[in-house]
Structure formats: C-alpha cells, structure tokens
Amino acid sequence: MNDNENFEGEDLDNIVILNDEDGNEVKFEFLDLVELDDEEYVVLLPVVEEGEEEEGEVVILKVEDVDEESDEESYVSVDDEAVLNQVFEIFKEKFKDDFDFVD
C-alpha cells in the first residue's frame, strides 16, 4: 500500500510519524516549533484517517536531543500544565488569523 493514498493532495513534508506507548504508529501534522525558556516544543495535530471522527486537539511535546553528533531528536510528553498552557498561548497568538480556536 502506498502511504500517499491516504493523503491525496496534501503536502507530506509536514507529516511526522511517532510511536505511541503501545508501539503503534500515529501520524501527526507538524504545525509549529515554539521556544519557551530555552526549550523547544513541537505543536502537532493528529492526522484524521478517513472514517474517523475529527477532534481538533493539538499535541504539544518537548524536543530533546538524543545524540548531538547525529542531530537526532526525541519528543517527550510534558506533564507541567502551566508549560503546556504557555506554549499553547504562544501558538494561538502566532496563528490567530489561521485557525479558529475554541476555548
């Protein structure tokens, strides 16, 4: 099966595939990279497969360097609600004209 079949007409350059805690591949659309307090966070939107219900909630993960020599990165979950809110507020301000945000 060709992966491009699921994304007809979409730009695949901004698709990130991550593994969940069960080892399943999950596709996300990369929306932005936000810097806060000398840390970087990615804002991702889960890709909705055909037939699935769209939730519209973004996922915010912290970027950590795995290996400085190879420039590999790892994304880890953020438990600090205050940090998540700050990153999301920066993202909302940056993209207020591009997205309709619901509080």
N, C-alpha and C positions, 0 to 999 in steps of 0.2 A: 504494500500500500504506500502510496506517495503521500508524505506529510502535507504537501501543498494542496491536496484535495480539500482539506478542512478549512483552508484559509484563502479561498478564491478571491482574488482582487485585493488582498491585504498585503502590506509590506511585512515580510517575515524577518527583517533585520531587527525589529524590536521585540521579538518573541524570546522569552527566557524559559528554559525547561528546568525545573527543580524537582527533587525527590522529596516526598512527604515522609512523615515518621514511619510509614509502613513500606517505604521503598517504591511507591507508585510515582510515576512521572506526572507532573502537573505543569501545564503551560500557563505562562503569565505574559501580559503585555507590559513592557518596561515603559513607565510614564515619566519618571524623573529621578534625578540623583540630588538629594538635599544634604547640605552640610550644616551641622549644628555642633557647637562646642568642639571643634577639631575632629569630629567624627562624621562619617558619611553613611547615609541611609538611602536605600532604594525604595521607590514607591511603585508597586506592581498592581496590575489589575488582572484577576483570574480570567483566562480565556474561556468563554462560554461555548461549549460544543453544541452542535445542532440538537435540538430537543431538550436541552437543559434550561432550567429557569435562571434568569439573569438576576444576580443580587446587587451588583454595582458597588460592592465594598472593596476598597483597596487594601493591600497588604503592605506593611512597612517592615523592612528588615534592615539590620545593621550590617554594613560591609566590613569584613575583617580580612586582612591579608593572611593567606595561608603560607605562602612562600615568596619572600621578597625577590629572590633571584628569578623566578619564573613569572612573576606578576599574577599569580593565581589568587583569586578572591573566593571568599566564602560568605554566605549570607546567614545570619543568625537572628532568631526571634528576639524581640525587645519586650521585656517584662515591665518596664517602667512606664506607667500610663502617662505621666507628665511629659516624658520624652516623646512618646507617640503623638500626643496632642500637639506639642510644639512643632514636630516635623510636619504633621498634617496641616497645621495652620499656615506654615511657610508654603507648603504645596498649594493650598487653597488660594492664598494671596497671589501666588505666581500664575495660577491658571484660572483665576476667577472669570475671565472672559471666554474660556474654552469649555468649561464644564458647568453643569447645573448641580450645585452641591445642596444636599438636603440635610438639615440638622436633626 
